[in-house]
Amino acid sequence: MISLKEKVAVYVNDAQIAVHVGDLLAHKFGGASSLLGTGWWVGNGGETEVESLYYVFSYAARITEKDLEEIVEKLKTWLGDQESIAVELNGKLFLFSPKESDIVID
């Protein structure tokens, strides 16, 4: 039995981007899955926003800082027009702007 103790997931709202993310995670960690769902959040104007989203995730024995840097750099190129990008790592959610130069995931 193999133990895969670490998990990375990306939330995206575009089916084609979800395919790119799934392919990237599968090549880095040996496999990936996605779930289609709905996301709600309060926008800048105070109104509730709703959209379909894809939760694309992968498990790994170890996810290194270099792995995360590569994933984030790809996401920034694919999702550069979004206000924020959500990445989950081992149960912690990180939100960042594609325009940020330094991404620190502690």
N, CA, C and O atoms as a printed pandas DataFrame, in Angstrom:
     atom_number atom_name residue_name chain_id  residue_number  x_coord  y_coord  z_coord
0              1         N          MET        A               1    0.844   -1.173    0.000
1              2        CA          MET        A               1    0.000    0.000    0.000
2              3         C          MET        A               1    0.892    1.241    0.000
3              4         O          MET        A               1    1.914    1.290    0.684
4              5         N          ILE        A               2    0.488    2.228   -0.772
5              6        CA          ILE        A               2    1.209    3.500   -0.852
6              7         C          ILE        A               2    0.444    4.544   -0.063
7              8         O          ILE        A               2   -0.778    4.646   -0.177
8              9         N          SER        A               3    1.161    5.320    0.736
9             10        CA          SER        A               3    0.542    6.392    1.520
10            11         C          SER        A               3    0.829    7.738    0.852
11            12         O          SER        A               3    1.988    8.130    0.716
12            13         N          LEU        A               4   -0.214    8.436    0.441
13            14        CA          LEU        A               4   -0.090    9.761   -0.155
14            15         C          LEU        A               4   -0.682   10.755    0.839
15            16         O          LEU        A               4   -1.897   10.943    0.891
16            17         N          LYS        A               5    0.179   11.383    1.621
17            18        CA          LYS        A               5   -0.260   12.193    2.754
18            19         C          LYS        A               5   -0.492   13.653    2.428
19            20         O          LYS        A               5   -1.076   14.374    3.237
20            21         N          GLU        A               6   -0.054   14.111    1.270
21            22        CA          GLU        A               6   -0.197   15.528    0.940
22            23         C          GLU        A               6   -1.191   15.701   -0.197
23            24         O          GLU        A               6   -1.348   14.822   -1.044
24            25         N          LYS        A               7   -1.865   16.862   -0.201
25            26        CA          LYS        A               7   -2.890   17.129   -1.207
26            27         C          LYS        A               7   -2.795   18.576   -1.654
27            28         O          LYS        A               7   -2.664   19.486   -0.835
28            29         N          VAL        A               8   -2.863   18.778   -2.957
29            30        CA          VAL        A               8   -2.942   20.121   -3.516
30            31         C          VAL        A               8   -4.206   20.167   -4.370
31            32         O          VAL        A               8   -4.526   19.215   -5.082
32            33         N          ALA        A               9   -4.915   21.285   -4.287
33            34        CA          ALA        A               9   -6.134   21.459   -5.073
34            35         C          ALA        A               9   -6.204   22.888   -5.580
35            36         O          ALA        A               9   -5.715   23.820   -4.941
36            37         N          VAL        A              10   -6.823   23.041   -6.743
37            38        CA          VAL        A              10   -6.980   24.351   -7.356
38            39         C          VAL        A              10   -8.453   24.518   -7.710
39            40         O          VAL        A              10   -9.077   23.601   -8.243
40            41         N          TYR        A              11   -9.002   25.685   -7.415
41            42        CA          TYR        A              11  -10.371   26.016   -7.763
42            43         C          TYR        A              11  -10.352   26.862   -9.037
43            44         O          TYR        A              11   -9.728   27.924   -9.062
44            45         N          VAL        A              12  -11.028   26.405  -10.093
45            46        CA          VAL        A              12  -11.090   27.169  -11.341
46            47         C          VAL        A              12  -12.527   27.198  -11.854
47            48         O          VAL        A              12  -13.322   26.307  -11.551
48            49         N          ASN        A              13  -12.852   28.226  -12.632
49            50        CA          ASN        A              13  -14.226   28.369  -13.129
50            51         C          ASN        A              13  -14.345   28.160  -14.632
51            52         O          ASN        A              13  -15.317   28.602  -15.243
52            53         N          ASP        A              14  -13.376   27.496  -15.227
53            54        CA          ASP        A              14  -13.374   27.284  -16.672
54            55         C          ASP        A              14  -12.991   25.835  -16.956
55            56         O          ASP        A              14  -11.976   25.348  -16.457
56            57         N          ALA        A              15  -13.808   25.145  -17.762
57            58        CA          ALA        A              15  -13.573   23.724  -18.030
58            59         C          ALA        A              15  -12.233   23.478  -18.719
59            60         O          ALA        A              15  -11.545   22.511  -18.394
60            61         N          GLN        A              16  -11.854   24.334  -19.660
61            62        CA          GLN        A              16  -10.578   24.137  -20.363
62            63         C          GLN        A              16   -9.395   24.333  -19.429
63            64         O          GLN        A              16   -8.406   23.604  -19.512
64            65         N          ILE        A              17   -9.492   25.315  -18.540
65            66        CA          ILE        A              17   -8.415   25.526  -17.570
66            67         C          ILE        A              17   -8.361   24.340  -16.606
67            68         O          ILE        A              17   -7.275   23.917  -16.210
68            69         N          ALA        A              18   -9.515   23.802  -16.228
69            70        CA          ALA        A              18   -9.547   22.633  -15.348
70            71         C          ALA        A              18   -8.801   21.462  -15.994
71            72         O          ALA        A              18   -8.100   20.719  -15.307
72            73         N          VAL        A              19   -8.950   21.297  -17.304
73            74        CA          VAL        A              19   -8.238   20.233  -18.015
74            75         C          VAL        A              19   -6.733   20.479  -17.950
75            76         O          VAL        A              19   -5.964   19.547  -17.714
76            77         N          HIS        A              20   -6.306   21.731  -18.158
77            78        CA          HIS        A              20   -4.879   22.058  -18.076
78            79         C          HIS        A              20   -4.331   21.776  -16.674
79            80         O          HIS        A              20   -3.257   21.194  -16.524
80            81         N          VAL        A              21   -5.083   22.195  -15.649
81            82        CA          VAL        A              21   -4.641   21.987  -14.272
82            83         C          VAL        A              21   -4.574   20.496  -13.969
83            84         O          VAL        A              21   -3.603   20.030  -13.373
84            85         N          GLY        A              22   -5.594   19.745  -14.371
85            86        CA          GLY        A              22   -5.595   18.297  -14.144
86            87         C          GLY        A              22   -4.414   17.620  -14.815
87            88         O          GLY        A              22   -3.787   16.734  -14.235
88            89         N          ASP        A              23   -4.111   18.037  -16.039
89            90        CA          ASP        A              23   -2.969   17.474  -16.764
90            91         C          ASP        A              23   -1.658   17.799  -16.055
91            92         O          ASP        A              23   -0.792   16.937  -15.912
92            93         N          LEU        A              24   -1.518   19.046  -15.613
93            94        CA          LEU        A              24   -0.311   19.452  -14.891
94            95         C          LEU        A              24   -0.132   18.633  -13.613
95            96         O          LEU        A              24    0.949   18.100  -13.359
96            97         N          LEU        A              25   -1.196   18.534  -12.807
97            98        CA          LEU        A              25   -1.103   17.786  -11.551
98            99         C          LEU        A              25   -0.853   16.301  -11.807
99           100         O          LEU        A              25   -0.090   15.667  -11.077
100          101         N          ALA        A              26   -1.485   15.744  -12.831
101          102        CA          ALA        A              26   -1.275   14.327  -13.151
102          103         C          ALA        A              26    0.180   14.064  -13.528
103          104         O          ALA        A              26    0.759   13.061  -13.111
104          105         N          HIS        A              27    0.768   14.957  -14.310
105          106        CA          HIS        A              27    2.171   14.766  -14.702
106          107         C          HIS        A              27    3.133   14.962  -13.529
107          108         O          HIS        A              27    4.174   14.309  -13.467
108          109         N          LYS        A              28    2.789   15.862  -12.597
109          110        CA          LYS        A              28    3.674   16.109  -11.449
110          111         C          LYS        A              28    3.568   14.992  -10.404
111          112         O          LYS        A              28    4.569   14.588   -9.812
112          113         N          PHE        A              29    2.332   14.496  -10.183
113          114        CA          PHE        A              29    2.118   13.617   -9.037
114          115         C          PHE        A              29    1.554   12.238   -9.397
115          116         O          PHE        A              29    1.280   11.435   -8.505
116          117         N          GLY        A              30    1.378   11.955  -10.685
117          118        CA          GLY        A              30    0.943   10.631  -11.094
118          119         C          GLY        A              30   -0.544   10.488  -11.319
119          120         O          GLY        A              30   -0.982    9.461  -11.837
120          121         N          GLY        A              31   -1.336   11.477  -10.952
121          122        CA          GLY        A              31   -2.778   11.414  -11.162
122          123         C          GLY        A              31   -3.458   12.660  -10.622
123          124         O          GLY        A              31   -2.883   13.398   -9.822
124          125         N          ALA        A              32   -4.675   12.884  -11.062
125          126        CA          ALA        A              32   -5.463   14.026  -10.594
126          127         C          ALA        A              32   -6.931   13.710  -10.822
127          128         O          ALA        A              32   -7.281   12.861  -11.642
128          129         N          SER        A              33   -7.772   14.398  -10.093
129          130        CA          SER        A              33   -9.224   14.263  -10.238
130          131         C          SER        A              33   -9.843   15.646  -10.167
131          132         O          SER        A              33   -9.205   16.603   -9.726
132          133         N          SER        A              34  -11.101   15.747  -10.607
133          134        CA          SER        A              34  -11.808   17.015  -10.439
134          135         C          SER        A              34  -13.266   16.749  -10.117
135          136         O          SER        A              34  -13.832   15.718  -10.478
136          137         N          LEU        A              35  -13.847   17.706   -9.433
137          138        CA          LEU        A              35  -15.262   17.670   -9.088
138          139         C          LEU        A              35  -15.886   18.974   -9.559
139          140         O          LEU        A              35  -15.286   20.039   -9.414
140          141         N          LEU        A              36  -17.078   18.897  -10.116
141          142        CA          LEU        A              36  -17.803   20.093  -10.536
142          143         C          LEU        A              36  -18.716   20.525   -9.399
143          144         O          LEU        A              36  -19.425   19.704   -8.818
144          145         N          GLY        A              37  -18.698   21.804   -9.086
145          146        CA          GLY        A              37  -19.527   22.308   -7.987
146          147         C          GLY        A              37  -19.948   23.743   -8.222
147          148         O          GLY        A              37  -19.877   24.259   -9.337
148          149         N          THR        A              38  -20.383   24.370   -7.157
149          150        CA          THR        A              38  -20.825   25.758   -7.189
150          151         C          THR        A              38  -20.097   26.515   -6.100
151          152         O          THR        A              38  -19.918   26.009   -4.992
152          153         N          GLY        A              39  -19.674   27.737   -6.418
153          154        CA          GLY        A              39  -18.996   28.578   -5.437
154          155         C          GLY        A              39  -19.782   29.849   -5.184
155          156         O          GLY        A              39  -20.358   30.424   -6.108
156          157         N          TRP        A              40  -19.807   30.288   -3.939
157          158        CA          TRP        A              40  -20.450   31.539   -3.530
158          159         C          TRP        A              40  -19.427   32.384   -2.818
159          160         O          TRP        A              40  -18.615   31.858   -2.056
160          161         N          TRP        A              41  -19.444   33.684   -3.045
161          162        CA          TRP        A              41  -18.606   34.612   -2.311
162          163         C          TRP        A              41  -19.224   35.988   -2.395
163          164         O          TRP        A              41  -20.069   36.250   -3.251
164          165         N          VAL        A              42  -18.799   36.870   -1.499
165          166        CA          VAL        A              42  -19.292   38.236   -1.491
166          167         C          VAL        A              42  -18.309   39.081   -2.285
167          168         O          VAL        A              42  -17.130   39.160   -1.940
168          169         N          GLY        A              43  -18.790   39.709   -3.343
169          170        CA          GLY        A              43  -17.959   40.529   -4.204
170          171         C          GLY        A              43  -17.671   41.888   -3.606
171          172         O          GLY        A              43  -18.144   42.210   -2.516
172          173         N          ASN        A              44  -16.893   42.687   -4.321
173          174        CA          ASN        A              44  -16.503   44.018   -3.844
174          175         C          ASN        A              44  -17.698   44.924   -3.590
175          176         O          ASN        A              44  -17.632   45.799   -2.728
176          177         N          GLY        A              45  -18.787   44.732   -4.323
177          178        CA          GLY        A              45  -19.979   45.563   -4.155
178          179         C          GLY        A              45  -20.899   45.088   -3.044
179          180         O          GLY        A              45  -21.955   45.681   -2.823
180          181         N          GLY        A              46  -20.516   44.024   -2.338
181          182        CA          GLY        A              46  -21.337   43.522   -1.242
182          183         C          GLY        A              46  -22.398   42.517   -1.663
183          184         O          GLY        A              46  -23.129   41.994   -0.821
184          185         N          GLU        A              47  -22.488   42.246   -2.945
185          186        CA          GLU        A              47  -23.472   41.292   -3.444
186          187         C          GLU        A              47  -22.885   39.886   -3.465
187          188         O          GLU        A              47  -21.683   39.708   -3.661
188          189         N          THR        A              48  -23.734   38.901   -3.263
189          190        CA          THR        A              48  -23.298   37.516   -3.337
190          191         C          THR        A              48  -23.110   37.131   -4.797
191          192         O          THR        A              48  -24.007   37.317   -5.619
192          193         N          GLU        A              49  -21.949   36.599   -5.107
193          194        CA          GLU        A              49  -21.628   36.118   -6.452
194          195         C          GLU        A              49  -21.717   34.595   -6.437
195          196         O          GLU        A              49  -21.362   33.957   -5.446
196          197         N          VAL        A              50  -22.188   34.018   -7.532
197          198        CA          VAL        A              50  -22.318   32.566   -7.645
198          199         C          VAL        A              50  -21.785   32.143   -9.012
199          200         O          VAL        A              50  -22.077   32.775  -10.028
200          201         N          GLU        A              51  -20.997   31.062   -9.022
201          202        CA          GLU        A              51  -20.520   30.535  -10.298
202          203         C          GLU        A              51  -20.216   29.050  -10.176
203          204         O          GLU        A              51  -19.952   28.535   -9.090
204          205         N          SER        A              52  -20.261   28.380  -11.316
205          206        CA          SER        A              52  -19.837   26.988  -11.360
206          207         C          SER        A              52  -18.325   26.965  -11.242
207          208         O          SER        A              52  -17.641   27.867  -11.728
208          209         N          LEU        A              53  -17.807   25.935  -10.597
209          210        CA          LEU        A              53  -16.360   25.818  -10.468
210          211         C          LEU        A              53  -15.935   24.365  -10.509
211          212         O          LEU        A              53  -16.721   23.446  -10.280
212          213         N          TYR        A              54  -14.657   24.197  -10.810
213          214        CA          TYR        A              54  -14.029   22.877  -10.828
214          215         C          TYR        A              54  -13.017   22.837   -9.696
215          216         O          TYR        A              54  -12.187   23.736   -9.551
216          217         N          TYR        A              55  -13.098   21.794   -8.908
217          218        CA          TYR        A              55  -12.159   21.544   -7.819
218          219         C          TYR        A              55  -11.229   20.456   -8.344
219          220         O          TYR        A              55  -11.599   19.283   -8.392
220          221         N          VAL        A              56  -10.011   20.853   -8.741
221          222        CA          VAL        A              56   -9.051   19.935   -9.353
222          223         C          VAL        A              56   -7.986   19.623   -8.308
223          224         O          VAL        A              56   -7.370   20.536   -7.758
224          225         N          PHE        A              57   -7.766   18.342   -8.030
225          226        CA          PHE        A              57   -6.871   17.997   -6.924
226          227         C          PHE        A              57   -6.019   16.777   -7.224
227          228         O          PHE        A              57   -6.308   15.978   -8.114
228          229         N          SER        A              58   -4.955   16.673   -6.437
229          230        CA          SER        A              58   -4.041   15.556   -6.553
230          231         C          SER        A              58   -3.434   15.267   -5.187
231          232         O          SER        A              58   -3.205   16.176   -4.390
232          233         N          TYR        A              59   -3.182   14.009   -4.933
233          234        CA          TYR        A              59   -2.482   13.576   -3.728
234          235         C          TYR        A              59   -1.057   13.191   -4.104
235          236         O          TYR        A              59   -0.793   12.755   -5.225
236          237         N          ALA        A              60   -0.150   13.359   -3.158
237          238        CA          ALA        A              60    1.253   13.013   -3.402
238          239         C          ALA        A              60    1.909   12.588   -2.098
239          240         O          ALA        A              60    1.464   12.964   -1.013
240          241         N          ALA        A              61    2.963   11.809   -2.214
241          242        CA          ALA        A              61    3.743   11.443   -1.031
242          243         C          ALA        A              61    4.417   12.683   -0.457
243          244         O          ALA        A              61    4.558   12.825    0.758
244          245         N          ARG        A              62    4.837   13.590   -1.367
245          246        CA          ARG        A              62    5.506   14.825   -0.926
246          247         C          ARG        A              62    5.279   15.898   -1.978
247          248         O          ARG        A              62    5.422   15.643   -3.174
248          249         N          ILE        A              63    4.932   17.078   -1.542
249          250        CA          ILE        A              63    4.785   18.231   -2.426
250          251         C          ILE        A              63    5.821   19.254   -1.981
251          252         O          ILE        A              63    5.756   19.769   -0.865
252          253         N          THR        A              64    6.769   19.542   -2.850
253          254        CA          THR        A              64    7.864   20.432   -2.490
254          255         C          THR        A              64    7.519   21.888   -2.804
255          256         O          THR        A              64    6.551   22.175   -3.508
256          257         N          GLU        A              65    8.326   22.791   -2.271
257          258        CA          GLU        A              65    8.164   24.208   -2.562
258          259         C          GLU        A              65    8.341   24.453   -4.064
259          260         O          GLU        A              65    7.640   25.281   -4.646
260          261         N          LYS        A              66    9.270   23.740   -4.683
261          262        CA          LYS        A              66    9.489   23.879   -6.129
262          263         C          LYS        A              66    8.246   23.440   -6.904
263          264         O          LYS        A              66    7.867   24.086   -7.881
264          265         N          ASP        A              67    7.607   22.339   -6.470
265          266        CA          ASP        A              67    6.361   21.896   -7.107
266          267         C          ASP        A              67    5.321   23.012   -7.060
267          268         O          ASP        A              67    4.681   23.318   -8.066
268          269         N          LEU        A              68    5.161   23.615   -5.888
269          270        CA          LEU        A              68    4.169   24.680   -5.727
270          271         C          LEU        A              68    4.497   25.897   -6.575
271          272         O          LEU        A              68    3.603   26.498   -7.171
272          273         N          GLU        A              69    5.754   26.259   -6.633
273          274        CA          GLU        A              69    6.163   27.401   -7.457
274          275         C          GLU        A              69    5.812   27.156   -8.923
275          276         O          GLU        A              69    5.316   28.055   -9.601
276          277         N          GLU        A              70    6.067   25.954   -9.409
277          278        CA          GLU        A              70    5.748   25.618  -10.803
278          279         C          GLU        A              70    4.242   25.665  -11.047
279          280         O          GLU        A              70    3.797   26.183  -12.072
280          281         N          ILE        A              71    3.464   25.134  -10.122
281          282        CA          ILE        A              71    2.005   25.152  -10.253
282          283         C          ILE        A              71    1.500   26.583  -10.270
283          284         O          ILE        A              71    0.698   26.951  -11.129
284          285         N          VAL        A              72    1.965   27.396   -9.326
285          286        CA          VAL        A              72    1.517   28.784   -9.233
286          287         C          VAL        A              72    1.890   29.575  -10.482
287          288         O          VAL        A              72    1.077   30.360  -10.970
288          289         N          GLU        A              73    3.089   29.390  -11.009
289          290        CA          GLU        A              73    3.497   30.113  -12.214
290          291         C          GLU        A              73    2.610   29.753  -13.404
291          292         O          GLU        A              73    2.242   30.630  -14.185
292          293         N          LYS        A              74    2.265   28.479  -13.548
293          294        CA          LYS        A              74    1.351   28.069  -14.612
294          295         C          LYS        A              74   -0.027   28.695  -14.408
295          296         O          LYS        A              74   -0.634   29.194  -15.355
296          297         N          LEU        A              75   -0.513   28.666  -13.175
297          298        CA          LEU        A              75   -1.827   29.245  -12.883
298          299         C          LEU        A              75   -1.863   30.725  -13.216
299          300         O          LEU        A              75   -2.855   31.222  -13.748
300          301         N          LYS        A              76   -0.796   31.423  -12.907
301          302        CA          LYS        A              76   -0.747   32.859  -13.192
302          303         C          LYS        A              76   -0.860   33.129  -14.693
303          304         O          LYS        A              76   -1.469   34.120  -15.096
304          305         N          THR        A              77   -0.285   32.268  -15.517
305          306        CA          THR        A              77   -0.393   32.482  -16.968
306          307         C          THR        A              77   -1.781   32.103  -17.481
307          308         O          THR        A              77   -2.315   32.770  -18.367
308          309         N          TRP        A              78   -2.366   31.046  -16.936
309          310        CA          TRP        A              78   -3.684   30.613  -17.390
310          311         C          TRP        A              78   -4.812   31.483  -16.849
311          312         O          TRP        A              78   -5.826   31.665  -17.523
312          313         N          LEU        A              79   -4.649   32.029  -15.628
313          314        CA          LEU        A              79   -5.738   32.736  -14.940
314          315         C          LEU        A              79   -5.415   34.199  -14.685
315          316         O          LEU        A              79   -5.925   34.794  -13.736
316          317         N          GLY        A              80   -4.571   34.779  -15.527
317          318        CA          GLY        A              80   -4.094   36.139  -15.319
318          319         C          GLY        A              80   -5.156   37.208  -15.268
319          320         O          GLY        A              80   -4.902   38.284  -14.726
320          321         N          ASP        A              81   -6.363   36.958  -15.819
321          322        CA          ASP        A              81   -7.402   37.978  -15.809
322          323         C          ASP        A              81   -8.354   37.844  -14.622
323          324         O          ASP        A              81   -9.269   38.655  -14.480
324          325         N          GLN        A              82   -8.163   36.852  -13.779
325          326        CA          GLN        A              82   -9.016   36.685  -12.602
326          327         C          GLN        A              82   -8.556   37.589  -11.469
327          328         O          GLN        A              82   -7.375   37.920  -11.357
328          329         N          GLU        A              83   -9.511   37.983  -10.627
329          330        CA          GLU        A              83   -9.199   38.816   -9.473
330          331         C          GLU        A              83   -8.355   38.061   -8.459
331          332         O          GLU        A              83   -7.418   38.615   -7.884
332          333         N          SER        A              84   -8.694   36.784   -8.243
333          334        CA          SER        A              84   -7.904   35.978   -7.317
334          335         C          SER        A              84   -7.925   34.518   -7.739
335          336         O          SER        A              84   -8.800   34.076   -8.483
336          337         N          ILE        A              85   -6.943   33.787   -7.245
337          338        CA          ILE        A              85   -6.811   32.358   -7.508
338          339         C          ILE        A              85   -6.769   31.652   -6.156
339          340         O          ILE        A              85   -6.105   32.112   -5.228
340          341         N          ALA        A              86   -7.480   30.535   -6.052
341          342        CA          ALA        A              86   -7.517   29.775   -4.806
342          343         C          ALA        A              86   -6.779   28.453   -4.981
343          344         O          ALA        A              86   -7.081   27.665   -5.877
344          345         N          VAL        A              87   -5.801   28.231   -4.099
345          346        CA          VAL        A              87   -5.044   26.978   -4.078
346          347         C          VAL        A              87   -5.122   26.429   -2.657
347          348         O          VAL        A              87   -4.884   27.144   -1.684
348          349         N          GLU        A              88   -5.455   25.172   -2.563
349          350        CA          GLU        A              88   -5.529   24.504   -1.262
350          351         C          GLU        A              88   -4.334   23.572   -1.126
351          352         O          GLU        A              88   -4.028   22.808   -2.041
352          353         N          LEU        A              89   -3.666   23.636    0.008
353          354        CA          LEU        A              89   -2.533   22.757    0.276
354          355         C          LEU        A              89   -2.711   22.135    1.650
355          356         O          LEU        A              89   -2.694   22.829    2.666
356          357         N          ASN        A              90   -2.880   20.832    1.669
357          358        CA          ASN        A              90   -3.013   20.089    2.929
358          359         C          ASN        A              90   -4.047   20.705    3.868
359          360         O          ASN        A              90   -3.818   20.833    5.070
360          361         N          GLY        A              91   -5.186   21.081    3.295
361          362        CA          GLY        A              91   -6.289   21.597    4.107
362          363         C          GLY        A              91   -6.273   23.090    4.373
363          364         O          GLY        A              91   -7.206   23.611    4.983
364          365         N          LYS        A              92   -5.230   23.798    3.930
365          366        CA          LYS        A              92   -5.166   25.253    4.094
366          367         C          LYS        A              92   -5.409   25.913    2.745
367          368         O          LYS        A              92   -4.819   25.514    1.741
368          369         N          LEU        A              93   -6.277   26.925    2.718
369          370        CA          LEU        A              93   -6.600   27.616    1.479
370          371         C          LEU        A              93   -5.795   28.900    1.373
371          372         O          LEU        A              93   -5.709   29.677    2.324
372          373         N          PHE        A              94   -5.206   29.112    0.200
373          374        CA          PHE        A              94   -4.427   30.316   -0.079
374          375         C          PHE        A              94   -5.069   31.046   -1.249
375          376         O          PHE        A              94   -5.302   30.453   -2.303
376          377         N          LEU        A              95   -5.355   32.325   -1.066
377          378        CA          LEU        A              95   -5.881   33.172   -2.128
378          379         C          LEU        A              95   -4.791   34.146   -2.537
379          380         O          LEU        A              95   -4.130   34.736   -1.682
380          381         N          PHE        A              96   -4.601   34.315   -3.826
381          382        CA          PHE        A              96   -3.613   35.280   -4.279
382          383         C          PHE        A              96   -4.027   35.855   -5.615
383          384         O          PHE        A              96   -4.828   35.264   -6.339
384          385         N          SER        A              97   -3.485   36.993   -5.929
385          386        CA          SER        A              97   -3.722   37.657   -7.201
386          387         C          SER        A              97   -2.711   37.145   -8.219
387          388         O          SER        A              97   -1.546   36.936   -7.882
388          389         N          PRO        A              98   -3.144   36.940   -9.464
389          390        CA          PRO        A              98   -2.185   36.525  -10.493
390          391         C          PRO        A              98   -1.099   37.569  -10.729
391          392         O          PRO        A              98   -0.059   37.257  -11.309
392          393         N          LYS        A              99   -1.326   38.789  -10.291
393          394        CA          LYS        A              99   -0.360   39.861  -10.509
394          395         C          LYS        A              99    0.715   39.920   -9.419
395          396         O          LYS        A              99    1.687   40.664   -9.552
396          397         N          GLU        A             100    0.549   39.145   -8.345
397          398        CA          GLU        A             100    1.536   39.126   -7.272
398          399         C          GLU        A             100    2.836   38.511   -7.800
399          400         O          GLU        A             100    2.816   37.515   -8.523
400          401         N          SER        A             101    3.957   39.118   -7.429
401          402        CA          SER        A             101    5.230   38.585   -7.899
402          403         C          SER        A             101    5.736   37.457   -7.013
403          404         O          SER        A             101    6.257   36.463   -7.517
404          405         N          ASP        A             102    5.590   37.597   -5.707
405          406        CA          ASP        A             102    6.072   36.587   -4.777
406          407         C          ASP        A             102    4.882   35.901   -4.098
407          408         O          ASP        A             102    4.045   36.560   -3.481
408          409         N          ILE        A             103    4.818   34.609   -4.217
409          410        CA          ILE        A             103    3.795   33.828   -3.551
410          411         C          ILE        A             103    4.479   33.088   -2.408
411          412         O          ILE        A             103    5.401   32.303   -2.632
412          413         N          VAL        A             104    4.032   33.339   -1.200
413          414        CA          VAL        A             104    4.619   32.672   -0.034
414          415         C          VAL        A             104    3.580   31.729    0.530
415          416         O          VAL        A             104    2.517   32.163    0.975
416          417         N          ILE        A             105    3.879   30.445    0.515
417          418        CA          ILE        A             105    3.005   29.441    1.097
418          419         C          ILE        A             105    3.779   28.807    2.235
419          420         O          ILE        A             105    4.730   28.056    2.020
420          421         N          ASP        A             106    3.353   29.122    3.459
421          422        CA          ASP        A             106    4.067   28.626    4.632
422          423         C          ASP        A             106    3.469   27.330    5.144
423          424         O          ASP        A             106    3.952   26.774    6.131
